[in-house]
Amino acid sequence: MFSCNLSRTWTQLVRSIIKPTAVACRYSTGIKDDPISGQEEQETEIIIDVYKERLKKYAQLLEEQEEESNKFGDLNLSRGVDGVFDIEDLVETLKHQQAEDIFVASVPKEIGYVDYIVVASSKSQRHMNALTQFVKQIYKQKKLQTDIMPTLEGKNSSDWMAMDMDNIALHIFSKSARAQYDLDTLWAVGSKYDDQSHKKDLLSSMLESHAFSLKGFVPAK
């Protein structure tokens, strides 16, 4: 998509400057039998300066578009079929930003919550913030005008952040919180077998605000 935009921009650039450049050259050939006045020379210089400035702006635009293209790499920026993000695209986005231990669980339809829950680990609080912001940037690129931007939960937490994207619930944990709550095991055996599931603290309270039953969840293939 970006290469196509760059090509169109370059074509527009060439078309916009060919004719004015030809005019400028006609006035600067120095042919004696077609003299021009000092005023005309000044006007010609102004024309050249204007188009030089326009060329500079086009070059900056091309550079910005190239930087934007490099930023998103080969990520799919088209809207998904089942939601703004299809599950494969979200996983690729998280991998692009070096999220660790990505775990995907499919949610039974009868629960009526989301299609998938995705859990990932961050390297640090700064990395956690970067992950969530990048996901939101890609979401904004992919969404239609009728799609609502997801709300970020846990902004003030150093251990957990979450986004509900309608068809996917994304949870990003610090490594320590991921190990403490061992959510992968919870999905595998159910919360009633987990010794940590009855402990109340700030993190578990935040998770309860996104309350759902773990029974019946299965890792996505």
Backbone bond lengths (Angstrom), bond angles and torsions (degrees), N, CA, C in turn:
res aa  C-N    CA-C-N  psi(-1)  N-CA   C-N-CA  omega(-1)  CA-C   N-CA-C  phi
1 M - - - 1.467 - - 1.521 110.45 -
2 F 1.348 117.27 -42.90 1.459 120.41 -178.48 1.519 110.77 -68.88
3 S 1.367 117.03 -38.65 1.454 119.29 179.67 1.514 110.57 -63.12
4 C 1.340 116.75 -36.68 1.467 121.24 177.74 1.520 110.55 -65.06
5 N 1.335 116.88 -43.84 1.471 121.22 178.20 1.519 110.88 -62.38
6 L 1.346 116.61 -41.32 1.462 120.70 -179.71 1.520 110.01 -63.50
7 S 1.348 116.23 -41.19 1.456 120.50 -179.48 1.517 110.83 -63.36
8 R 1.341 116.48 -45.30 1.465 120.17 179.24 1.526 111.37 -62.90
9 T 1.342 115.56 -42.61 1.468 119.96 -179.95 1.522 110.73 -61.57
10 W 1.336 116.39 -42.31 1.461 120.20 -179.20 1.527 110.17 -65.96
11 T 1.329 117.85 -40.29 1.465 121.12 178.29 1.520 110.68 -61.77
12 Q 1.329 116.30 -44.01 1.466 120.41 178.01 1.525 110.73 -61.94
13 L 1.325 115.85 -38.68 1.464 120.83 -179.81 1.516 110.55 -62.03
14 V 1.339 116.19 -48.34 1.465 120.17 -177.98 1.519 110.63 -61.90
15 R 1.336 116.70 -44.37 1.468 120.24 -179.40 1.521 112.12 -63.66
16 S 1.350 115.60 -33.04 1.466 118.64 -175.37 1.517 113.06 -75.94
17 I 1.351 116.29 -21.21 1.470 116.95 -174.03 1.527 113.78 -109.67
18 I 1.353 117.83 -14.82 1.465 118.66 -176.08 1.529 111.36 -62.36
19 K 1.331 116.61 -50.72 1.460 119.55 -176.67 1.522 112.59 -66.12
20 P 1.358 119.56 -48.91 1.461 119.41 178.33 1.519 112.48 -60.17
21 T 1.337 117.21 -35.68 1.460 120.12 179.93 1.521 110.02 -65.28
22 A 1.333 115.90 -40.16 1.457 119.54 178.34 1.521 111.08 -61.97
23 V 1.337 116.33 -40.34 1.465 121.04 177.61 1.513 110.21 -62.39
24 A 1.330 116.30 -45.29 1.461 120.36 -179.10 1.516 110.69 -61.86
25 C 1.345 116.55 -39.86 1.460 119.98 179.79 1.525 111.15 -65.73
26 R 1.343 117.50 -37.66 1.465 121.09 -179.86 1.513 110.58 -61.91
27 Y 1.334 116.15 -36.24 1.459 119.51 -179.06 1.519 112.45 -80.33
28 S 1.315 117.37 -12.23 1.462 118.20 -175.66 1.524 112.51 -115.26
29 T 1.356 118.08 16.28 1.463 120.64 -178.23 1.519 112.20 -72.97
30 G 1.307 116.49 -24.91 1.452 119.75 179.05 1.521 113.71 78.20
31 I 1.337 118.04 19.47 1.464 121.37 179.83 1.532 109.29 -69.56
32 K 1.352 116.78 125.67 1.461 121.21 -171.68 1.524 112.64 -69.61
33 D 1.360 116.85 -30.86 1.458 117.35 -177.25 1.531 112.14 -81.63
34 D 1.337 116.88 3.98 1.470 119.89 176.52 1.534 108.29 -133.81
35 P 1.335 117.83 64.18 1.475 120.87 -175.06 1.519 111.39 -68.85
36 I 1.313 114.78 152.27 1.466 120.41 176.45 1.512 108.44 -124.51
37 S 1.285 114.23 151.22 1.460 119.59 -177.26 1.514 110.45 -78.70
38 G 1.341 115.86 167.70 1.463 120.85 176.90 1.513 111.80 -60.87
39 Q 1.336 116.21 -35.20 1.460 120.09 179.36 1.521 110.66 -65.69
40 E 1.350 115.89 -41.36 1.457 119.96 179.12 1.523 111.23 -65.10
41 E 1.338 116.16 -38.52 1.461 119.79 177.40 1.525 110.76 -61.71
42 Q 1.319 115.68 -41.60 1.462 120.36 179.34 1.529 110.82 -63.99
43 E 1.347 115.87 -42.91 1.461 119.91 178.49 1.524 111.21 -62.93
44 T 1.351 115.46 -37.94 1.462 119.63 178.89 1.520 110.85 -63.90
45 E 1.327 116.46 -42.55 1.460 120.65 178.49 1.527 110.95 -61.55
46 I 1.329 116.59 -38.37 1.468 120.76 178.26 1.527 110.22 -63.90
47 I 1.347 115.63 -43.52 1.466 119.97 179.00 1.524 110.57 -59.49
48 I 1.336 115.67 -45.76 1.469 119.92 179.93 1.521 110.76 -61.83
49 D 1.334 116.74 -43.22 1.469 120.67 -179.82 1.527 111.27 -62.64
50 V 1.333 115.89 -40.60 1.469 120.32 179.99 1.519 110.55 -61.50
51 Y 1.317 116.37 -45.04 1.461 119.01 -176.97 1.524 112.26 -76.66
52 K 1.305 117.13 -26.32 1.461 119.39 171.55 1.523 110.19 -64.40
53 E 1.328 115.86 -42.17 1.464 120.76 178.83 1.533 110.32 -65.55
54 R 1.337 115.69 -39.99 1.466 119.29 178.52 1.531 110.55 -64.69
55 L 1.327 115.66 -41.44 1.461 120.25 177.80 1.525 111.03 -61.56
56 K 1.322 116.50 -39.86 1.463 121.51 178.56 1.527 110.83 -62.36
57 K 1.335 116.08 -42.37 1.468 120.20 179.90 1.521 111.24 -65.92
58 Y 1.345 116.48 -39.74 1.460 119.78 177.39 1.524 110.67 -63.29
59 A 1.324 116.20 -40.89 1.465 120.07 179.33 1.524 110.91 -62.73
60 Q 1.339 116.68 -40.10 1.460 120.65 177.35 1.523 110.95 -64.19
61 L 1.343 116.03 -39.81 1.462 120.53 178.79 1.524 111.03 -62.97
62 L 1.329 116.46 -44.18 1.461 120.65 178.24 1.519 111.10 -61.69
63 E 1.330 116.27 -40.43 1.463 120.78 179.51 1.523 111.22 -64.97
64 E 1.344 116.18 -41.85 1.466 120.16 179.06 1.524 111.06 -64.47
65 Q 1.332 116.75 -40.84 1.458 120.30 179.23 1.521 111.09 -65.98
66 E 1.323 116.09 -37.21 1.469 119.73 178.22 1.522 110.70 -66.61
67 E 1.340 116.83 -41.04 1.460 121.00 177.63 1.524 110.69 -62.83
68 E 1.337 117.11 -41.23 1.464 121.79 178.63 1.522 110.36 -63.78
69 S 1.343 115.78 -40.77 1.457 120.26 178.72 1.520 111.03 -63.54
70 N 1.332 117.09 -43.01 1.463 121.22 179.11 1.521 111.09 -65.86
71 K 1.326 116.72 -34.31 1.463 121.60 -179.09 1.520 111.14 -62.14
72 F 1.332 116.80 -42.38 1.457 121.16 -177.51 1.522 113.02 -91.91
73 G 1.345 117.00 -8.65 1.452 120.27 177.05 1.517 112.13 57.30
74 D 1.335 115.41 -134.90 1.464 121.31 -179.40 1.528 112.29 -97.32
75 L 1.319 117.30 17.42 1.462 120.11 -178.46 1.528 110.87 -65.03
76 N 1.307 115.73 143.45 1.461 121.77 179.03 1.526 109.56 -74.88
77 L 1.328 116.64 118.38 1.463 121.42 -178.45 1.526 112.44 -101.99
78 S 1.323 116.47 7.81 1.466 120.42 175.75 1.525 109.60 -86.87
79 R 1.313 116.52 149.47 1.464 120.32 179.44 1.518 110.71 -63.02
80 G 1.329 115.79 144.82 1.450 120.69 178.93 1.515 112.43 -73.99
81 V 1.326 116.10 175.93 1.459 122.23 -179.48 1.525 110.83 -85.89
82 D 1.334 116.44 -45.59 1.466 121.23 -176.14 1.526 113.23 -89.96
83 G 1.308 116.54 -9.03 1.459 122.77 180.00 1.511 107.97 -179.53
84 V 1.318 117.39 -175.33 1.468 119.51 177.32 1.521 109.48 -58.00
85 F 1.335 116.27 -46.20 1.460 122.29 172.72 1.524 109.17 -102.78
86 D 1.319 118.42 128.81 1.451 120.99 159.51 1.520 106.60 -81.67
87 I 1.321 117.34 155.64 1.458 120.66 -171.86 1.529 111.96 -59.78
88 E 1.339 117.29 -37.68 1.462 120.18 -179.31 1.528 111.26 -63.85
89 D 1.333 116.00 -38.98 1.464 120.03 -179.02 1.526 111.49 -68.74
90 L 1.334 117.16 -37.64 1.461 119.66 178.79 1.522 110.70 -66.38
91 V 1.321 117.08 -42.26 1.466 120.32 178.56 1.528 110.43 -61.36
92 E 1.345 117.33 -42.99 1.463 120.74 178.38 1.524 111.22 -63.57
93 T 1.324 116.82 -37.61 1.465 121.03 178.33 1.523 110.78 -64.09
94 L 1.322 117.10 -43.34 1.469 121.36 178.69 1.526 110.70 -65.07
95 K 1.328 117.04 -40.63 1.467 120.49 177.96 1.527 110.50 -64.11
96 H 1.332 116.29 -38.46 1.469 121.42 179.98 1.522 110.99 -58.52
97 Q 1.328 116.41 -31.71 1.463 121.90 -179.36 1.530 112.56 -101.25
98 Q 1.324 116.88 19.11 1.468 123.65 174.81 1.532 114.48 60.71
99 A 1.329 116.86 34.02 1.465 119.14 171.20 1.527 108.33 -65.64
100 E 1.324 116.77 147.91 1.458 121.11 -174.77 1.528 111.33 -111.59
101 D 1.339 115.11 154.66 1.472 122.34 173.98 1.533 111.91 48.58
102 I 1.315 116.04 54.75 1.466 120.57 -179.70 1.530 109.56 -72.56
103 F 1.312 115.28 125.74 1.465 122.00 -177.68 1.523 108.58 -125.42
104 V 1.337 116.64 129.54 1.460 121.72 -178.52 1.523 109.35 -119.23
105 A 1.325 116.52 127.47 1.465 121.66 176.56 1.518 109.00 -120.86
106 S 1.319 116.41 130.41 1.465 120.28 175.72 1.523 109.02 -83.79
107 V 1.300 115.89 143.73 1.465 122.12 -175.35 1.530 109.13 -108.02
108 P 1.330 118.25 128.87 1.469 120.62 178.46 1.527 111.83 -56.31
109 K 1.303 116.84 138.92 1.464 122.30 -177.22 1.525 112.23 -57.82
110 E 1.362 116.29 -35.24 1.465 119.27 -174.86 1.524 113.00 -66.18
111 I 1.335 117.37 -18.17 1.467 120.03 178.29 1.528 110.38 -70.85
112 G 1.328 116.04 -30.60 1.462 119.91 177.49 1.514 113.58 67.79
113 Y 1.331 117.17 34.89 1.467 120.22 -179.13 1.523 109.73 -106.95
114 V 1.306 117.59 -86.11 1.457 123.05 175.99 1.528 107.42 -135.00
115 D 1.327 116.07 173.23 1.469 119.39 176.97 1.529 111.56 -81.07
116 Y 1.339 115.64 -35.46 1.466 120.36 -177.50 1.524 110.47 -140.77
117 I 1.328 114.54 149.28 1.458 121.44 167.14 1.522 107.00 -116.29
118 V 1.314 115.95 129.23 1.461 121.89 -179.45 1.520 108.76 -115.19
119 V 1.324 115.89 129.32 1.460 122.03 177.17 1.522 107.80 -118.94
120 A 1.328 116.75 133.91 1.461 121.42 177.53 1.520 109.22 -140.83
121 S 1.319 115.63 159.17 1.467 121.31 178.95 1.521 109.95 -110.11
122 S 1.325 115.65 145.85 1.460 121.84 176.80 1.524 109.78 -107.76
123 K 1.320 115.89 158.82 1.460 121.02 -179.55 1.525 111.84 -81.29
124 S 1.323 116.54 -24.81 1.463 121.85 -177.41 1.521 108.05 -163.84
125 Q 1.334 116.02 173.76 1.466 118.99 176.71 1.528 110.66 -64.65
126 R 1.330 115.97 -38.27 1.466 119.71 177.59 1.531 110.59 -62.42
127 H 1.323 116.03 -41.45 1.463 120.43 178.24 1.527 110.57 -65.28
128 M 1.337 116.79 -38.40 1.460 121.05 177.84 1.530 110.66 -61.25
129 N 1.320 116.36 -44.89 1.468 120.81 177.74 1.525 111.06 -62.09
130 A 1.349 115.77 -42.61 1.463 120.32 -179.54 1.528 111.18 -64.24
131 L 1.324 116.63 -40.20 1.465 121.09 178.70 1.525 111.34 -60.28
132 T 1.325 115.88 -50.55 1.465 119.51 -177.08 1.527 111.43 -65.60
133 Q 1.328 117.30 -39.16 1.462 119.93 179.70 1.523 111.49 -67.30
134 F 1.338 116.85 -38.72 1.464 119.81 179.59 1.526 110.64 -67.52
135 V 1.327 116.87 -41.61 1.464 120.39 177.05 1.529 109.92 -59.56
136 K 1.331 117.32 -41.63 1.461 120.64 179.02 1.533 111.25 -65.75
137 Q 1.336 117.10 -36.88 1.462 120.46 177.86 1.527 111.07 -63.65
138 I 1.331 116.30 -45.30 1.460 119.96 178.59 1.529 110.13 -65.29
139 Y 1.327 116.24 -41.15 1.471 121.32 178.06 1.533 109.64 -56.63
140 K 1.319 116.54 -43.94 1.466 121.42 -178.98 1.522 111.03 -64.64
141 Q 1.344 116.87 -36.86 1.462 121.02 177.99 1.530 111.32 -67.66
142 K 1.329 117.11 -34.91 1.455 122.33 -173.58 1.529 113.79 -86.32
143 K 1.315 117.22 -29.02 1.460 120.50 -167.91 1.528 112.85 -73.65
144 L 1.334 114.67 157.06 1.455 121.78 170.72 1.527 108.83 -88.05
145 Q 1.321 116.48 169.11 1.465 120.15 179.62 1.524 111.69 -62.60
146 T 1.317 116.32 -26.71 1.468 120.48 -178.88 1.531 112.90 -82.65
147 D 1.331 117.37 -11.48 1.465 120.85 179.21 1.524 110.05 -82.57
148 I 1.320 116.04 138.47 1.465 121.90 -178.99 1.525 109.88 -93.14
149 M 1.326 116.14 136.28 1.464 120.33 176.48 1.529 109.71 -64.70
150 P 1.339 117.87 137.39 1.466 120.42 -178.69 1.522 111.98 -71.19
151 T 1.323 115.58 148.97 1.461 121.43 176.33 1.522 109.41 -86.31
152 L 1.320 116.13 136.80 1.461 121.33 178.86 1.519 109.59 -91.82
153 E 1.328 116.53 120.26 1.462 122.60 177.02 1.525 109.55 -95.92
154 G 1.340 116.03 150.11 1.459 120.59 176.32 1.515 114.89 78.29
155 K 1.336 117.02 27.23 1.467 120.34 -177.81 1.524 112.73 -56.13
156 N 1.330 116.55 -33.74 1.464 120.51 -175.83 1.525 112.72 -95.97
157 S 1.316 116.56 9.27 1.463 120.40 -179.41 1.526 110.54 -98.33
158 S 1.308 116.22 142.30 1.460 120.92 175.33 1.523 111.03 -94.45
159 D 1.341 117.45 -1.18 1.462 121.55 -174.79 1.522 114.44 -116.43
160 W 1.338 118.01 -20.14 1.464 118.65 -172.61 1.523 111.49 -156.28
161 M 1.327 115.83 135.88 1.457 122.94 170.42 1.521 107.90 -138.01
162 A 1.329 116.10 149.79 1.464 119.78 -177.43 1.515 110.99 -145.04
163 M 1.334 115.06 150.55 1.461 122.36 175.17 1.521 109.04 -136.21
164 D 1.318 115.89 130.61 1.460 121.77 174.65 1.524 107.69 -98.71
165 M 1.340 115.83 110.63 1.462 121.23 -176.76 1.519 111.62 -104.34
166 D 1.315 115.70 30.27 1.465 123.96 176.53 1.526 111.75 77.16
167 N 1.330 117.65 -62.14 1.469 119.45 178.96 1.526 112.56 -96.50
168 I 1.339 116.71 -13.12 1.466 121.89 -178.70 1.523 109.49 -137.06
169 A 1.324 116.46 134.49 1.465 121.78 171.59 1.523 107.49 -106.94
170 L 1.319 116.00 119.99 1.462 121.59 -178.60 1.517 109.99 -104.16
171 H 1.334 116.76 128.11 1.460 122.97 176.78 1.524 108.51 -122.90
172 I 1.327 116.33 123.66 1.461 121.33 177.78 1.522 108.58 -115.57
173 F 1.334 116.19 125.78 1.458 122.20 -176.43 1.521 111.09 -116.65
174 S 1.321 114.56 156.37 1.456 119.45 164.91 1.524 107.46 -70.70
175 K 1.318 117.13 160.90 1.467 119.75 -179.75 1.521 111.39 -61.86
176 S 1.328 116.72 -39.82 1.465 120.10 -177.93 1.524 111.13 -66.32
177 A 1.342 117.06 -42.66 1.465 120.06 179.51 1.520 110.79 -68.51
178 R 1.311 117.28 -37.48 1.469 121.10 178.59 1.527 110.03 -61.94
179 A 1.330 116.40 -42.10 1.466 120.36 179.52 1.525 111.09 -70.09
180 Q 1.333 116.94 -39.78 1.463 120.83 -177.03 1.522 111.70 -64.34
181 Y 1.329 116.41 -44.01 1.460 119.63 -175.15 1.522 113.08 -93.32
182 D 1.327 116.91 -12.95 1.466 122.27 171.15 1.529 111.35 42.66
183 L 1.337 115.16 56.13 1.461 119.59 -175.53 1.521 113.01 -63.81
184 D 1.333 116.76 -28.97 1.462 119.15 178.98 1.528 110.27 -60.63
185 T 1.347 116.53 -40.96 1.463 120.70 178.14 1.519 110.67 -69.69
186 L 1.338 116.67 -37.70 1.461 119.92 178.01 1.527 110.92 -57.44
187 W 1.340 116.47 -42.68 1.455 118.91 178.87 1.525 111.42 -68.41
188 A 1.327 116.23 -30.39 1.462 119.84 -176.65 1.526 112.41 -77.18
189 V 1.361 117.96 -40.48 1.465 119.90 -172.43 1.520 113.80 -118.94
190 G 1.346 118.27 -10.92 1.463 120.18 -179.95 1.508 111.41 95.34
191 S 1.340 116.49 148.08 1.459 121.19 -172.95 1.517 113.08 -67.32
192 K 1.330 119.92 -23.85 1.467 120.42 -176.08 1.522 111.82 -67.85
193 Y 1.359 117.66 -16.50 1.455 120.46 179.51 1.524 112.26 -97.42
194 D 1.312 116.74 -0.04 1.459 119.09 -174.79 1.516 110.71 -99.60
195 D 1.349 116.43 124.15 1.463 121.63 -177.03 1.518 112.02 -66.14
196 Q 1.329 117.19 -25.54 1.460 120.53 -175.34 1.529 112.20 -85.26
197 S 1.325 118.01 -13.84 1.464 119.58 -168.20 1.515 113.58 -71.09
198 H 1.339 118.45 -16.37 1.461 120.86 -178.29 1.533 112.74 -99.29
199 K 1.320 117.05 0.11 1.458 120.07 179.51 1.523 109.39 -81.25
200 K 1.352 115.30 131.90 1.455 119.80 -178.08 1.526 110.20 -102.01
201 D 1.281 116.63 125.18 1.458 121.64 171.93 1.524 107.76 -153.63
202 L 1.313 116.17 -173.28 1.461 119.90 -175.41 1.519 111.78 -61.18
203 L 1.328 116.87 -43.50 1.455 119.85 -176.54 1.518 111.78 -64.69
204 S 1.337 116.71 -45.54 1.463 119.10 -179.34 1.523 110.93 -65.69
205 S 1.331 116.79 -33.17 1.465 119.86 177.21 1.524 110.75 -64.65
206 M 1.339 116.07 -40.11 1.457 119.59 178.08 1.522 110.52 -65.18
207 L 1.321 115.98 -39.37 1.456 119.18 178.70 1.522 111.19 -64.48
208 E 1.339 115.77 -35.20 1.455 119.62 179.89 1.524 111.55 -66.92
209 S 1.338 116.66 -24.76 1.464 119.18 176.29 1.522 110.40 -68.30
210 H 1.338 116.50 -20.26 1.462 123.20 172.59 1.524 108.49 -106.59
211 A 1.332 116.63 39.29 1.459 121.72 -168.39 1.524 112.59 -58.98
212 F 1.300 114.82 137.88 1.445 122.69 173.82 1.514 108.00 -159.95
213 S 1.331 116.39 157.01 1.458 120.89 178.61 1.518 109.77 -85.11
214 L 1.326 116.34 134.57 1.454 120.62 178.58 1.525 111.83 -82.33
215 K 1.319 116.80 -14.16 1.455 120.53 -177.57 1.528 110.05 -66.30
216 G 1.307 116.04 129.17 1.460 120.77 177.49 1.514 114.21 93.41
217 F 1.341 117.76 -8.89 1.456 119.91 177.76 1.526 108.95 -74.00
218 V 1.302 117.18 142.62 1.462 120.49 177.99 1.520 108.77 -133.46
219 P 1.351 117.60 143.74 1.465 119.52 175.87 1.520 110.52 -59.36
220 A 1.311 116.05 137.90 1.463 119.89 178.83 1.514 109.42 -71.62
221 K 1.307 116.39 141.88 1.468 121.39 -179.80 1.521 110.01 -75.85
